[in-house]
Amino acid sequence: MASKTIWHVGGWNRNYGDFAIQAGLQHMLRRVAAQPLIFVPVDCQQTWFHPALIDRMNAEADLLLVGGGGMVFNRPEDDSHSGWQFNIAADDLARVDIPLVVHGIGFNQFAYDRSGFRPQMDGHLRRTQETAALFSTRNEGTRAELIRRGLDGVAMPVLPDSGMFVEPSPIALPGSNDGGVTIGVNWAGDRVEQRWPGDPEETAAAVARSLAEALRDVLAARGGGRVLWVPHLMEIDRHARTVFEEVLGASLIDLEREMAHIYPPSLYQVPFLADIYRQCDLVIGMRGHANIIPFGVGARVIGIGSHNKNRFFLEEIGEPNSLIDVRRYPDGCGADDIRALIDRVLDDDGLPQRLADRRAAFVETADAFNRMALALIDG
């Protein structure tokens, strides 16, 4: 049977969350495909779709797949022609002769990012939607934002983020939970000035200490356990680790140090990360995919931070209150507040079934959309 070739555009370089999107989406497409699929990864942060590259793609590929991930995002260092993460000039969209599918993209502006977007972005997004055979977002929050920017909401379905569909591969965890609980913590150490209100360094340190103290007390009340420090980026995500070490001592296990064999992040290692999250009773995550990947493997999740992606995702899964919202700091960010939230989520007996039901519905939605995408290249 003849294979089909898909050029797959996204942030495929160094972040475990992006690799989860890549792995999850490829898995979901293959499970409904009528023929073998060959994926050509294209890193959006390092690729300009100049005319010669577009001509080559047209000759080699059957489908151009853009997303998912937080692609509605301006990285000034990319000097993007579009103003977002699909770096192609608006006039060159007409040169794309193969079907274009935009798959579950997210609005990714940081809460305290004052740089804004490039003036061409809204028009480029509208033109991309007009060019695409299918165009979708990863949550209702993104859909509402893009409608506000002039895109057609009727032609813009919401898909689940494909990072929740990573198939875990078994891997042993270091340490022991001593019959207590295993709680994963993911902390984002980059873009500090865009993530935190007030004095960013002071606020981040204060919230880190509150979270660490809450975790210490939760472990003590539940017969012990361990806290796994789970970086999605090497070195950068160690930003607040020293605070947790001071408070938690030997109960904190730094996976970048103790499981160095799964770093640096890669497409081939991401199933092991998913299995780490599968073994957690609870995951508290600042990066969006530190909520999305654990949800996909059945773990309870709490979001932390100011970024809209955490809020949007928790709304999608029906748990909008499972959030440590630092935009309200200091309200809701003290150790007692955080411990109360952790206890509520851990003690919610009905939560696992609600999350499983929601994931099952997400699978149906993803399968239906993916079948439509592959129908564009069948035969």
Secondary structure as GFF3:
##gff-version 3
##sequence-region A 1 379
A	DSSP	beta_strand	4	10	.	.	.	ID=ss1
A	DSSP	alpha_helix	16	32	.	.	.	ID=ss2
A	DSSP	beta_strand	37	43	.	.	.	ID=ss3
A	DSSP	alpha_helix	51	60	.	.	.	ID=ss4
A	DSSP	beta_strand	63	72	.	.	.	ID=ss5
A	DSSP	three_ten_helix	76	78	.	.	.	ID=ss6
A	DSSP	three_ten_helix	90	95	.	.	.	ID=ss7
A	DSSP	beta_strand	100	107	.	.	.	ID=ss8
A	DSSP	alpha_helix	121	131	.	.	.	ID=ss9
A	DSSP	beta_strand	134	137	.	.	.	ID=ss10
A	DSSP	alpha_helix	140	148	.	.	.	ID=ss11
A	DSSP	three_ten_helix	162	165	.	.	.	ID=ss12
A	DSSP	beta_strand	181	186	.	.	.	ID=ss13
A	DSSP	alpha_helix	192	195	.	.	.	ID=ss14
A	DSSP	alpha_helix	200	221	.	.	.	ID=ss15
A	DSSP	beta_strand	225	229	.	.	.	ID=ss16
A	DSSP	three_ten_helix	236	238	.	.	.	ID=ss17
A	DSSP	alpha_helix	241	248	.	.	.	ID=ss18
A	DSSP	three_ten_helix	249	251	.	.	.	ID=ss19
A	DSSP	beta_strand	252	254	.	.	.	ID=ss20
A	DSSP	alpha_helix	255	258	.	.	.	ID=ss21
A	DSSP	three_ten_helix	260	262	.	.	.	ID=ss22
A	DSSP	alpha_helix	270	278	.	.	.	ID=ss23
A	DSSP	beta_strand	282	285	.	.	.	ID=ss24
A	DSSP	alpha_helix	289	296	.	.	.	ID=ss25
A	DSSP	beta_strand	300	305	.	.	.	ID=ss26
A	DSSP	alpha_helix	308	316	.	.	.	ID=ss27
A	DSSP	beta_strand	323	325	.	.	.	ID=ss28
A	DSSP	three_ten_helix	326	328	.	.	.	ID=ss29
A	DSSP	alpha_helix	335	347	.	.	.	ID=ss30
A	DSSP	alpha_helix	351	375	.	.	.	ID=ss31
###
